[in-house]
Amino acid sequence: MKKILTAAIFVASATAALAEYPEKPVTFVVPWPPGDLEDVLTRIIADEFQAMYGVPAAVVNKPGGGGGPFPGAVDVASSPADGYTIGSFVTDVPVSGPEIGIPELSPNPFEPIGIFMTYPFVIAASKTAAFSTWDELAAHSKENDVALGHFGSFLPPTQVTFAAAINSGFDFASEAAFDALDCNTLASGDVDVINSTLQLILPCMDKVNVLASIGNQRIGLTPGTPTVSELHPELNVALWNGLFVHKDTPTEAREKIAAAAQKALQTPKAQNLIGETGVLIYWQDAAAATAQIEADGQTIAAIRELIGE
């Protein structure tokens, strides 16, 4: 009897320990300004997490400007590995972060909970530009200066764009990083071409030409526009966003975060974004996400070699 009671107490204690997470507010860190798809979807996930577990779940935006997402990633890496600070990161955090000399990110301190979306990332220009397709841009740039706006020269979407230009026989005359790349960026004339997400230019699609999209399939809202990988198959990189935690985070925390995310992605609010923005929404678990990161890392390494980095 004593052994049975002891075993029962042990099971009860283990169950209580699992139930302890979460017992205080949880923070999801988005290392970009509010408003884009990773921010919108992370907020949907945070709301579901709060509803499921009864603790506050907030999204905190920590953009790094020309520093890309890395200041926000450093904040997550520097937080306790307890599941209460969760990173909502793009491809370049686990792939590029360890390579750029930031001590907190090298070696890579993160492991994925899962990947939940692929960006409708595009290369776009104003309809007033002298070119309306990627091939026309390539021809125009051989005789004229063209300026490119991007979120950071070391980020995969930008490097894919640089590599596509090289493979098409031209180079941008100038390039600069911006915190936001939207309708105003093109309207102001600050740059001629932007490398941004479709979400940010949807309000002015009647004034913009999408020259190419970045990813392994065409965007539903721009079905007539080729992908960069169609133009140059060796530049096939998936531009995704996923949830990450410090590698020492307990399993029970990871499982509860994943459960909330998967439930959130099935809500009408999330699913409606597919038709509204062209985003791909899905759930790629930790093992599949790890394999995706490794594959993308190899492709990005080849791209960096091509552009001389």
Secondary structure, DSSP 8 states (H G I E B T S, - for coil): -HHHHHHHHHHHHHHHHHHTSSSS-EEEEESS-TTSHHHHHHHHHHHHHHHHHSS-EEEEE---GGGTTHHHHHHHHHS-SSSSEEEEEETHHHHHGGGTT-GGGSS--EEEEEEEEE--EEEEEETTSS-SSHHHHHHHHTTS--EEEES-TTSHHHHHHHHHHHHTT---SEEEE-S--SHHHHHHTS-SEEEEEHHHHGGGGGGEEEEEEESSS--TT-TTS-BHHHH-GGG----EEEEEEETT--HHHHHHHHHHHHHHHTSHHHHHHHHHH--EEEEEEHHHHHHHHHHHHHHHHHHHHHTT-
